[in-house]
Amino acid sequence: MPAPNGGDGPVAPNGKGAHSILPQPYFFSLQFKPVAQGGKFLADHGVYFNGWNISQLNANVGGGYKNGSAYTNWALLGLNLDMQRIAGIPGGQMHFIIDDVAGQGRSWEYNASDWSWINTWGNHDGLQVREFTWDQELFNKHLFILAGRSNPKGGEFEGSELYCQFATFLCSSPTTFTIDGSSPSFTVSSWSARVLIKPTASTYIKGGIWEVEPWVRAKNHNGWPGPDWGFDKAEGEFIPVEAGYHTDFTTDKYPRAYSLGFTYDTSIYSDPLYNTEHQVYALAGGKAQPRRGRTTVYAQAQQMIWKPDPNDTRGLIVFGSANFLTSGDGTVRNGFVAGLFDWGPFRSRPRDYVGLVFQSYLWNRKVVHSMNASLQAEGYRNQWNSSETMMELNYGLNVAPGVMATPYFEYIWNPDQLASSRVLPNVKYAAQVGLMVNFEINPGLNLPELHRYRK
C-alpha cells in the first residue's frame, strides 16, 4: 500500500496493479521550490536527507492508577549516500541516522500498563545513533548485505508499514517481539550484520545478528562515540531469521504480505520468578536468578480485501501476527495482533485512514506466579490476570503533504502493573485518548529519497 503519510506520492498508472486517481485536498503545504531544487541538486550528487518529527500527547481518562497525561517528542534526521554516484561503487549505500527522544512516553504511572506506551518512546531520553551502516547490493538486486550499527526493528523483522500509523503499543513491530528478546529499543542501535536474499521481486529470505548491549539503554550511549562502541560490553547476540512474500500496487490490485520468522537470543536475562536460591523472588527477595537463551517463532500477514474501485488504491486491509515463546522464559508466552486499516475511507479524502487494532498477551506462567506472590505479600487474596488486551481506534487526517494528525482512543483490559513496585488488586481497565502529529521531511518538503531494500 502507499505510505499513509504520502511519502511515496501517488501510485503511477500501470498495467498490472492499481494506481491513485484522486487528489488529496490539503489545508496547507510546506513545499517550496528552492528547497525542492536544492534537494534534487544534492540527490544528483548522491546525497539524500530524510527524517521526521512525531509529537504525541496522551491522557488517561479512566481506570488505571489515576487520571493524568504524558507528552513525548521523537525527532529523527538521516543522511543517505549513494556511493555509486559519489565514489563509483556499484550498489553501495551508506546510512547515518540520529534521533532524539524527549518527554514522558512511558505512561504506566497513569494507566498501570507497562507495555502500553506512547509509540515514539524508547528506553530513555537523549540523543542516540539509530543507524550507521554500509548497505551493499549484489547480483542484480538478488543479494543485499547491511553491516554496522543498526536495529532489527523499524521494518527489518516482523515489521509492517501499517504499525506506526497507530499511536500506542505497536510501533514498529508487535510488542511481543520486543518483550521476549533483548534486541535494542527501536530508537537506538548496536553492532550488527544482516543478509537479505531475494529469489524473486516478491519473495525474500533474510537473517541477521545483533549485539545485545545493555549500555545502549544509557542516555546518549554514555557519550557518542563512547565506550559502548567497543565489543567488550556485549552480553550475547540476538539472531532473527525471516522468510516472506509481498506485493504492492505496481504488481497487484490487492497487495498482500506474508512472513514466517524465528528468533534466538543468547543473552543473559533475569528469571521472572526465582532468585539465586531458587526461592520466589517476590516473597523472599534477593537477586533474580540469571538465565541464558530464549527462542521464539512468529507468523505475520496482511491483505487488502476490499476496494470501492478495483483500479484505485483505496480499500480495506486486514492484518495480524502471532508470536510464540518456544524456549526459555520470556515475559509473554504467546502474543497476538489483529486489526483493520481502511485506506482512503472517503472518496473526497483518499489519503486519510481509519485504523482499528487489538493486541493481546498471554503471560508466562512464572510471571503469573510472581505477580500473585506480590499480591499475597501485600495481604491480598486477589489473583493477577493471566492476559492483557489493548485496543486502539484512530483516524489519520492527512492535513498537508507529509503531515498527518491522528487523534485516537485506547482501551486496556487488565493492565499488567509490571512496572509498579506495588501491585494493586481490582485494576481491571484503563481508557486513554490522545493526539499524534507526524511530520516527514521528504514528502513535506518535496525532497527525493534514496530507495533501500528491507524485504
N, C-alpha and C positions, 0 to 999 in steps of 0.2 A: 504494500500500500504506500501512497505518498506519505512523506513525513508530515504529521499533523500541524507542525509549526510553519509549513510552507517552505521548508529548507530545500527541497528539490524542485520546486516550481511545478507548473502544470505538466502532466504527462503528455508528451507529443503524440500526435496521431500515428498509429502504426497498424499493420495488417494482421497482427497475431493476437494482441491483447486489447486493452481498453485505453481510453485517453480522456483527459479532463476537457470538458467542453463548455463549462460555465465559469465566468469570472467571479472572484470573491470580492464583495464590497468591503472596503476598508474605511475606518474612521479617520486615519491619518497615515502618513508614510514618512519614514526616516531615510529613504533612499535619495541621495543627492548625486548628480552626475560626476562632479570632480572626485568624490570618494570612490565611486564605481570605476572610474577611469584609472585611478591610482591602483586599485586592486587588480585590474586587468594588466596594467604595466608590470606589477610585481609577479603575477602569475605567468606572464610571458617569459619571465626570467627565472621561473621555478620556485617562487616564494609565495606561500599561501598562509593567511591567518584564519583562525577560527576561534570560536568562544561563545560563551553565553553568560547570562546572569539570571538566577532564579531567586525571587523573593517570596517568602511564604509566611502568612500569619495563620495560626491555628488556635482555636479556642475550644476547651472542654466545657460543654454547656449542661451536662447532666451525667450523673453516675460517677464512676471512678472514685478517686480520693476527694477531689474538690474541684470547683469551677476555677478556671483560670486560662490564660493564653500564653503562647510561646511564639517567638519570631525567629526566623533564621534567614540567612542570605548565603548563596553559593555563587561565586564568580569564578570563571574559568577563561584562560587565554592560552591559545595554542599557536605554534608555528610549525608548518609542514613544508618540507623541502623536497622538490622533485630533483633528485640527484642526476637524472639523465640530462635535464636541461642545464643544471648547474655545473656538473663535472663529467658529463658524458658516460655515466654509469647506467646501463640499461636496466630498467625495472627497479632501481633503488630509490627509496624514500627515507627521510628522517622525520620523526615526530617528537616534538617537545611541547609539553603541556604543564602549566602550573595552575593551581586553583587555591581558593581561599574560602574557608567556611567560618561564619561568624553567627552567633546567636544561641538560642536555647532550643535546639532541634529535638532533643530528647524530651518528650512531654509526659513521661511516665509519672512524674510527681502530681500530675493532674488526672490523667486517665487511668493510671495504675497498670498500664501495659508496657512492659519493657520492649516488646517487639512491634509496637505500633508507633512509628515515629514520623516526623516530617521527613519527606523522602529525600531532601537535599542533605541530610545530616550524615556526617562521617564519624570517625572515632573521636575527633577533637576539633577545636578551633585552631586557626592558624594557617599560614602559607605552606602548601605542600607541592611536591613534584608528583603529578599524576602519571606522566609518561615521559620517557627519554629513550627512544628506540630507533633501531635500524630495521627497515621493512624491505625485504628483497623478494621480487617476483622472478620466477624462473620457468623455463619450459613452456613459454607461450601461455602464461596465466593458469598453469596447472599446479604450481607449487609456490607457496609463499612462506618465508621464514621471517619471524619477528623476534628480535632479541634486544634486551636492555632492561630498563626499569618500566614495568607495565602492571596491568591489573587484569585478572581473569574475568572480571565483570564488565559492565559497560558495553555489552554486545559480543564479548568474546565467547562466553559459555553460558548456556541456558538464558540467553537474552532475547528480547523482542523489542521492536521499535514502539510497541504499544505501552510497555510497562511504565516508562517515565512520564506518560501522559496522565498517570494517576498521581495524586498529591501525597498519598500516605502509603507506607508499609510495603511497596512493591519495587520501586526503582532501585537497581536496574536489572535485578534478577529476582525470582521468587525468594522470599526471605529465608526459607529453609536452606537454600544454597549457601547463605551466609552463616546461619546459626550452627549448622553441623560441619563446619570446616574452619580452618584458620587462615583462609585467604585474606589479604588485606582489604580494609574498607575501600569502597569504590572511589573515595576521594584521594587515595594515596597509591603508592606503588612499591614493588620490591623487585629484586633481580629475577629475570625470567627468560624463558625461550618458548616460542610456540611455532608449531609447524602446521600449515593448512594445505591439504591436498584436495584438488578439485578435479575429479574424473570427468565431470561434465559441468556445464554452466550452472546447472540446478542442483548438483549433488556435491557433498564435501565430507571429508574426514579430517578432524584436527585433534591435536593433543599438545599439552604444554606442561611445564614445570615452573612453579613459583616458589621462591624462597619464603619461608614462614619466619618473619622477623618481628618480634613484639615491639622493638624500638620505633617502628613506623607509626605506632599509636601516640607517640610523644609529639608535642607541639613542634611544628616546623622541622620534623625529622631530627630533633636535637641539634639543629643547625644544619643548613644545606649549603654545599655538600658537607655532610658531617660524618661522625663515626659510623652511622648506620649504613653508609655506602660501602663499608667493608663486608666481608663474608663471615666475620667472626661472631656476629650477633645472631646468626641463623639458628633456629631450633627445630628445623625439619623442612619438609617440602610439601607443597600442595600440588597434586597432579590430576588434572581433569582431561578426559577424552570424550569426544562427541562426534556423532555421525548424523547427517541430516539431508533433507531435501527441501528446496524452497523455490518459489516462483515470484514474479512481480507483474505489474501491469503491462510491461513490454512484451510478455510472452503468454500471459494467462488473463483471461477476463475475470476470473475468480481466484486471485492469488492465495497461496497456501504455504505453510511451513510446518515440517515435522522433524523432530530430532530425538535421539536417544543418547544418554550420557552416563558417565561413570567418574567418580572422584575417589582419590586415595590421598589421605592426609597422614603424613608420617610424624607430625609434630607432637610434642608433649601437651597434654591438657589435664584439667582437674576432674577427678571423678565427681559426678553430680550428687553422690550420696555419702560415700565413705571417707573417713580421714585415714591418716597413715597407719593407725592402729586397727583399721577395719571396723571402726565404730561409726554410727550415724552422726555425721558432722553437725547437723542441726541441733542435736541433743548433747553430744559430748564435746563439741568444739574441736580445737586442734587445727592441724593443717590438712587440706584436702589431699587425698591420695593421688599422686601423679600417674597418668596413664599415657600410652602412646599408640597411635594408629586408629584411624576410622575410615570406613568406606561407605559410599552412597551410590545409588543409581537414580536416574531421573528420565522422565519422558515429557515431551512438550509438543503442543500442536496449536495451530491457528488456521482458520479458513474463512474466507469471505463466502457467506452462504446465500445472500440475497442482495439484489440491486434493483432500484426502480427503472434503470435503463441499462441493458446488458453491455452497452458500449461506453458507459461512463465509469468513473472511479468511485462514485458514491455508493455506499452499501453497508450491510451489517456483517460484522466479523465476530465469530465465536472463537474463544481461545481458552487454553488451560494447560496445567502442568501438574505433575505428581513427583514427589521426591521421597525416597525410601532409604532409611538407615539400614545398612546391611552388615556392618560390624562395628565394634567399638561402642562408646556411649555418648552419642550426641544428645543435645537437649531435646530435639524433636525426633520422634520415632518415624512418623510419616507426615508430610506436608502437602497440601493441595491448593491449587488456584483454579478458579473458573470465572469467566467473565464474558461480557458482550461489549462491543465497541461499534457505535453507529457513526460511520464516517460520512459527514455531509447530511445531517438529518433533515435539513430544509433545502429545497432547490435554490432558494434565494441566498443561502449561505453555505456553499458547497465545501468550504474548508473548516467549518466548525465541527464539533463532535460531541457525542454523549457517551459516557463510559460508565459501566457497572462492573464491579469485580468483588469476588469473595475470596478470602484466603483462610484456611484452617490449619491448625497444628494439632496433632495428636502427640502428647508429650511422652517422653521416655518414662518407663515405669519407675526408674530410680529418681527422676525429678519429681514425680508424683509422691513417692515415698518421702523424699526430703521435705517437700512443702507441707505434707501432712504432719511430719515431725515438728516443723516450725510452728504450725498451729497448735499442736499438742504442747509445745514448750511454753506457749503463751496462755495456756489454760483453756483452749477452745476444743470442742469436740467436732467441729465442722470438718468436712472433707474438701480438699482442694480439687477443683475440677480438672479432669484429665485431658481437656481440649480447650482451645480458644479459637474463635472465629471472628473475622473482621470483614466489614462490607464498606465499600466506598461507591458513591454515586456522584458524578460530576458533569459539568458542561464546559467544554473548551470553546471560548469565544476568540476567534482569530481577528483581533482588533486592528492589526496592521501587519505588513509583511515582516515576518519574524517575531511578532509579538502575540503571545497567547495569554489571556486572562482566564483562569479556571477556578470558579467557585465550586465547593464540594461539601458533601456531608459524609461523615463516617460513623458507623455504629460498631461497637465491640461487645461480643458476648464473652463473658468470663475472662476479664482482664487478668493477665498472668501474675502480676506483682513480683516478678522475678528480680527486679532491681531494688526492691524495698528491703530494708534491714528488719522490718517487722511486718509479717503477713497478717492481714485483717480478714475476718470472716464476712460473708454476705456482700462482697464486692462483685456484683453479678453483671454489670454492664457499664459502658461509657458511651457518650454521644459527643461528637465533635463537628464543628463547622470551620471552614477556612477559605482562604483565597490564595492561589498561587499565580504569580505573574512571571512568565518566562520570555526573555529576550535573547534571540540568537543573532549574532552579528552578521553572519553570511547572508541569510535572506533579508535581515533587517536593513543592512547597508548595501545590498546587492553586490556582494563580494564573491568571486569564484572560489570553489572548494576543490581540494585535491582528493580524488576518489581513492579509497582504500578498501581492500577486501578483508572481511571478517568471516564470511561463510560462502 
